[in-house]
Structure formats: structure tokens, C-alpha cells
């Protein structure tokens, strides 16, 4: 592991302070993204109660939903592939916009579940996420090979979800939810270690601008892990209820 090199000659103690500060920024941006998502989702759902509101008109229009989904994909791809060209401020703005847009699209899912189920799913996701973040941060094992396996599993999962859209099997859907939860539990630990390694390999010596952009993109990866984990848990609990 890259970390082992930083254990020699006492250099790791100095680097630990730097990487801790960097990871604090990552989790700070993660928290900010989740807060924006929760706020935009709550605000949008609240406005749906008024049948004459703009939110209500947009909600019943399928074009609006697809525009939001396309906007999400565009923002994620732009952040991931254009990191080197983007300024840190632009990356932060795009991340914030993505979190707000995702909150609106999540409203279409959350409105189908009781508040108690949503709360329970969020708390369970927070526990799973916290444990795996801690593991990914502290483990000395190289998770690179596991990351490749999880990526393949994610591709298979997406294919299975598309196929089941046409089959409509409840049993297959349940298996997909369990498998999806397991995949994102593993990806959380892998992404934390990957973010930490990227800091050692690139951002630490590339200046504050590069470190800020890397922190935002790292937060986005963890944000996606948490949101997907939350959705799969919500679907599992929803089936139970």
C-alpha cells in the first residue's frame, strides 16, 4: 500500500495531519451535498400539496423528470471527466447544483413511502456508511482488486435492473436490492481508500486548488454511494411494509 511508504522515518506522522485535514474537507462537502439534497427534496414535496403550484405542474409532467435525470448525468460526467480543466469554484458550484437537482428527482421516490420508513432507511444507511468509511480509511489492505470486482458487479446490476424493468419480477427486484446494497457498502470502503490514495499520489503536492477539486470529486463519489445505499434500503423496507 502507498500508506506504508509514509510510515518510514517518521514521515507518516506529518502526512497524517495533512490527509486528515483533506478528508475532513471531503466529508464536509459530502455533508453539504446531503443537506442540499434533503432541503430541496423537502421543499419540492411540500409544494406538491398545493395543486396550483408550479412544482405540482412540473411533477405531473414526465418531460420535467427526464430533464432532471439528464441534467444529473451531465453534471456527474462533467465533474468526473473535466476535473483538470475546471476551477475549484466551478467544481463546487456544479456539485451543489447536482445535489439540489438530485433532491428533486428523489422526491419522486420518497413521496411513495411513509415518513417513518424514510427515516429508518436513512438511519440504517448512515450506520452502514459510517462503518465502511471508517474501515476504508483505517485498513492497510489494498482494495484495488476489490474495486475492480465491485465495478463489474455494478455493471451486472444495472443490466439486471434494465432487464427486470421488462420482466417485472418481484423476486428478482428483491435480489437486486440486496445485491445493490451489498455493492455500495463495499464501494464506500473502496472509495474512501481511493480518495485517500489520490491525495497522497496527486493532490498533496499539487497545491490548494487541486486539493479542493479532488475533495469535491471525492465527496461526489461518496455522496453517490450513500444515496444509492439509502435508496436500496428504502426499497427493501418498503417491500417489507
C-alpha positions in Angstrom: 0.0 0.0 0.0 1.0 3.6 -0.6 0.4 4.3 3.1 3.3 2.0 4.1 5.8 4.4 2.4 4.7 7.1 4.7 5.5 5.0 7.8 9.2 5.2 7.2 11.4 7.6 9.0 8.5 9.2 10.9 7.3 10.9 7.7 3.8 9.4 8.1 3.0 11.5 11.2 3.4 14.7 9.3 1.4 13.4 6.4 -1.3 12.1 8.7 -2.2 15.7 9.7 -2.4 16.8 6.1 -4.5 13.8 5.0 -6.8 14.2 8.0 -7.4 17.8 7.0 -8.1 16.8 3.4 -10.5 14.0 4.4 -12.3 16.5 6.7 -12.9 18.7 3.6 -14.2 15.7 1.7 -16.7 14.7 4.4 -17.6 18.4 4.8 -18.6 18.6 1.2 -20.4 15.3 1.5 -22.5 16.6 4.4 -23.2 19.8 2.5 -24.4 17.9 -0.5 -26.7 15.7 1.5 -28.1 18.7 3.3 -28.8 20.5 0.0 -30.5 17.3 -1.3 -32.6 16.9 1.8 -33.6 20.6 1.7 -34.6 20.6 -2.0 -36.5 17.4 -1.7 -38.4 18.5 1.3 -39.2 21.9 -0.3 -40.4 20.3 -3.5 -42.6 17.7 -1.8 -44.0 20.4 0.5 -45.0 22.5 -2.6 -46.8 19.5 -4.1 -49.6 19.9 -1.6 -50.8 23.0 -3.5 -52.4 21.8 -6.7 -52.0 25.2 -8.3 -48.3 25.4 -7.6 -45.6 25.3 -10.3 -44.0 22.3 -8.5 -47.2 20.4 -8.9 -47.4 21.2 -12.6 -43.8 20.1 -13.1 -44.2 17.0 -11.1 -47.0 15.6 -13.2 -45.1 16.4 -16.4 -42.9 13.5 -17.4 -40.7 15.7 -19.5 -39.5 17.6 -16.4 -38.4 14.4 -14.7 -36.4 13.2 -17.7 -34.8 16.7 -18.0 -33.7 16.5 -14.3 -32.3 13.0 -14.8 -30.3 14.1 -17.9 -29.1 17.2 -16.0 -27.8 14.9 -13.3 -25.9 12.7 -15.7 -24.4 15.7 -17.4 -23.2 17.2 -14.2 -21.7 14.0 -12.9 -19.9 13.3 -16.2 -18.6 16.9 -16.4 -17.3 16.8 -12.9 -15.6 13.5 -13.3 -14.1 14.0 -16.8 -13.3 17.7 -16.8 -11.7 18.0 -13.3 -8.4 19.2 -14.6 -9.9 22.0 -16.7 -12.4 23.1 -14.1 -11.6 25.7 -11.4 -12.3 24.7 -7.8 -15.1 27.2 -7.5 -16.8 25.9 -10.6 -16.5 22.3 -9.4 -18.1 23.3 -6.1 -20.9 25.1 -7.8 -21.6 22.1 -10.1 -21.6 19.8 -7.1 -24.1 22.0 -5.3 -26.4 22.2 -8.3 -26.2 18.4 -8.7 -27.2 17.9 -5.1 -30.2 20.2 -5.5 -31.3 18.5 -8.7 -30.9 15.1 -7.2 -33.1 16.2 -4.3 -35.9 17.0 -6.7 -35.6 13.7 -8.6 -35.5 11.8 -5.3 -38.8 13.4 -4.4 -40.5 11.1 -7.0 -39.3 8.1 -4.9 -39.7 9.5 -1.4 -43.3 10.5 -1.9 -44.2 6.9 -2.2 -43.0 6.0 1.3 -44.2 6.8 4.8 -42.0 9.3 6.7 -41.1 6.6 9.3 -39.8 4.3 6.6 -37.7 7.1 5.0 -36.3 8.0 8.4 -35.5 4.3 9.2 -33.8 3.8 5.8 -31.7 7.0 6.3 -30.5 5.9 9.7 -29.6 2.4 8.5 -27.8 3.9 5.6 -25.9 6.3 7.8 -24.8 3.4 10.1 -23.6 1.2 7.2 -21.9 4.2 5.5 -20.2 5.3 8.7 -18.8 1.9 9.4 -17.5 1.3 5.9 -16.0 4.8 5.7 -14.1 4.1 8.9 -12.9 0.7 7.6 -11.8 2.2 4.2 -9.9 4.9 6.0 -8.1 2.7 8.5 -7.5 -0.6 6.7 -4.0 -1.4 5.5 -5.2 -3.8 2.9 -5.1 -2.8 -0.8 -8.7 -2.8 -2.0 -7.8 -2.2 -5.7 -8.8 -5.7 -6.8 -12.0 -5.5 -4.8 -12.8 -2.2 -6.6 -12.5 -3.9 -10.0 -14.8 -6.7 -8.8 -17.3 -4.2 -7.5 -17.3 -2.2 -10.7 -18.0 -5.4 -12.7 -20.8 -6.2 -10.2 -22.2 -2.8 -10.6 -22.4 -3.2 -14.4 -24.1 -6.5 -14.0 -26.5 -5.0 -11.5 -27.5 -2.2 -13.9 -28.1 -4.7 -16.7 -30.3 -6.8 -14.3 -32.3 -3.7 -13.4 -32.9 -2.9 -17.0 -33.9 -6.5 -17.8 -36.3 -6.6 -14.8 -38.0 -3.4 -16.0 -39.4 -5.6 -18.8 -39.9 -8.8 -16.7 -41.4 -7.1 -13.7 -40.4 -9.9 -11.3 -40.8 -9.1 -7.6 -38.4 -11.8 -6.5 -35.7 -10.5 -8.9 -36.3 -7.0 -7.8 -35.7 -8.0 -4.1 -32.5 -9.8 -5.1 -31.4 -6.7 -7.0 -32.0 -4.5 -3.9 -29.9 -6.8 -1.7 -27.1 -7.1 -4.2 -27.2 -3.3 -4.8 -26.9 -2.6 -1.1 -24.0 -5.0 -0.7 -22.2 -3.5 -3.7 -22.5 0.1 -2.4 -21.5 -1.0 1.1 -18.3 -2.3 -0.5 -17.8 0.6 -2.8 -18.0 3.0 0.2 -14.9 1.5 1.8 -13.1 1.3 -1.6 -13.9 4.9 -2.5 -12.7 6.2 0.9 -9.4 4.4 0.4 -9.2 5.6 -3.2 -9.7 9.2 -2.2 -7.1 8.9 0.4 -4.6 7.4 -2.0 -5.3 10.1 -4.6 -4.4 12.7 -2.1 -1.1 11.1 -1.4 -0.4 10.5 -5.1 -1.5 13.8 -6.6 -3.4 16.4 -4.6 -1.0 16.7 -1.7 1.8 18.2 -3.8 -0.3 19.9 -6.4 -1.5 22.9 -4.4 -4.7 24.1 -2.7 -6.6 24.4 -6.0 -6.0 20.8 -6.9 -6.7 19.6 -3.4 -10.0 21.4 -3.3 -11.1 19.9 -6.7 -10.1 16.5 -5.6 -12.0 16.9 -2.3 -15.2 17.9 -4.2 -15.0 14.9 -6.6 -14.2 12.6 -3.7 -17.3 13.9 -1.9 -19.4 13.3 -5.0 -18.3 9.7 -5.2 -19.2 9.1 -1.5 -22.4 11.1 -2.0 -23.4 8.6 -4.8 -22.5 5.7 -2.6 -24.7 6.9 0.3 -27.7 7.9 -1.9 -27.7 4.5 -3.7 -27.4 2.7 -0.4 -30.3 4.7 1.1 -32.5 4.0 -2.0 -31.8 0.3 -1.9 -32.6 0.1 1.9 -35.7 2.2 1.3 -36.9 -0.3 -1.3 -36.2 -3.2 0.9 -38.1 -1.7 3.8 -40.9 -0.6 1.5 -41.4 -4.2 0.3 -41.5 -5.4 3.9 -44.2 -2.8 4.8 
